[in-house]
Structure formats: structure tokens, C-alpha cells
Amino acid sequence: MPNAVRRMLAVVAGLVVAVAVVLLGDFVASRLWTPPSGTDLAGADGLRAAMASIPRRALVAVLLGWVAAAAAGAFVATRVSPARGRVHGHIVTVLLLAATIANLLAIPHPAWVWVGAVVLIPVAGWLAARAAASPEPVRPRHP
């Protein structure tokens, strides 16, 4: 398989894994909190009111899902890429951070969620890409 195709597939694989982890985090958060009946999540006022009533543990679950998604996606992209290039993991991290910021702009979140996302997503992605790029451990030869 040509390297260009493998590089592209590495990023796609990382994004697929990242989205799956985000969905898992959102699922956990939905089990920790459900909006009160009659809440209109389509309107800006209803969405603001709903976000104000979300317990901290549900927001923590969402934030942890985003951070875990960055780590998992970056790890997979780096591991699958040719020569385990970290750049592919970094691309996944940047794309996930951009999507998260778009989400934060569209839906009002507390300031601590903003800070956590903007700080922890890049750190998690960088650390995961670094870990995935590490060479395989040298195994001693046995006679």
C-alpha cells in the first residue's frame, strides 16, 4: 500500500476511534443526567437552562471522554502510520480539538470545561502519539 494512502488511513482510523470514544463518554454522561421532561433543547434558551442544570459529574464524564478520545485517536493514528510518524496523531488531536471548540462555542459550557478541554486534549494527544511512536522494546535473544 502506498505511503500516502497509509498516512490518510492512519488519520481516518484515529478519527474513527476518537469519535467512538467521544460517543462512549456522551453515553456515560447521559446515564448520569437526563434533561427534565419538557426541556426544549432545540432553542437557545432551553439549551442554556439545560446546561445550567447538568451536574458536575456529567460534565466531568464528557470532558474525560474528549480527553480519552484525543489519546486513543492519536495513539491509533500514530501506530498505524508509516514509520509510526507522530504527525498523524497530532493531526487527529488538532481536528478533535477544533471539533471540541466548535461544540463549546455552539453549546454553553462552564469556563472550567473550556479550560480543561483546551489544556488536556492537546496534552493527551501529544502524550499518546509519543507513546505510540516509541520503538518496540528490544527483546534479548535466547540461544
N, C-alpha and C positions, 0 to 999 in steps of 0.2 A: 504494500500500500504506500503510495507517495507520502512524503513527509507533510506536505501542505494539507492533504486530506486528513491525515492523522492528527495534525495540530487542530484543525477545525473540529474534528470529532472529540478531541480531548476537552475543548471548551464546551461543546454541546453536552457531553456526558457529565461534566462538572455542573452545568446549569440544571440538568435534569435531576441530579442528586440534590442540589441545593433547593430546588422547588419542592421536591418530595419532603425534605426536612422542614421547610417552612410550613407546608401543609400539615405536617405532623404537629408542629408547635401550635399552629392555629387550632387544630383539633383538640389538643390538650387544653388550651385556653378556653375553648367553647364548652368544655366539660366543667371548668372552674367558674364560669359565669355565662348566664344567658340573659339577653335583654328582657326587661319587664314586658309583659304582654301589652300590645297596643303601641309599642315604640316604633316610630316611623324612621327607619334607618336610611330611607331614600332622601329625606330632606336634611338640610344643613343643621337646622335647629335640633331636630330629633337625634341626629348623629352626635352633635355636641353634648346633648343631655345624656345619651347612652354612654359616651366615652367618659363623662364625669362620674358615672356610677360604676364603672368597671373596678373591681377590687385589684389592689396592687399585685396579688399573686398571679392573676390572669395576665396582667401586663408583663410581669417578670417572665412568665411562660412564653409569651410572644417574643420578647426580646431575646431570651435564651434560644428560641427556635431560629431566630435570624442569625445569631452568632454561631450556633451549631451548623446552620446551613452554609455559612461562609467557610467554616472549617472543612466540612465534608465536601463541598463543591470544589474548593481549592485543592484539597488533597487528591480527589479523584482526577481532576484535570491535570495536575502535575504528574501523577503516577502514570496516566495513560499517554501523556505527550511523549514525542520522540526525545530521547535522552533525558527524560524527566525534567524538562525545562520549567522553571518556576514561573515564567511569564504567563503561562496558560492558567495557572492557579490565581495569579494576580488579576488576570482579565476577568475571571469568574467573580473574584472578590469585588472588583470595581463595578461590574454590572449588577451584582447583588446589592451593593451599597447604593447605587443610583436608583434601583427599584425601591429600596427601603426609604430613601429620602423622598421619592415621589409619593410613596404611601404616607409618610409622615406629613407631607405638605397637603395631601388630599384629606386626611382624617386627622383631626386634632388629637395630639398625644401630649402627655405631660413632658415638661422640659427634661426630666431625668431619663426618659425613654430616648429622646433625641440624643442626649449626651452619650448614653450607653451605646446606642446604635452606631453613632459616628466614630466613637473610640474603639469599641470592641469588635465590630465587624472587620475593619482593616487588620487589627492585631490578630484575630483568629485566622483570617485568610492567609496572612503572611506566615504565621507560625505553622499552619498546616502545609502550605506549599514548601516551606523549608524542610519540614519533616518528611514529606513525600519525596523530595529531591535528594535526600540523603542516600548515599550508596548503600547497597546491600551489605550487611556485615560480612566480614571475611571469616569464612569457616576454615578451621585448621584441617589439613589433610591428614587422614589416618592411614598408616601403612598397611 
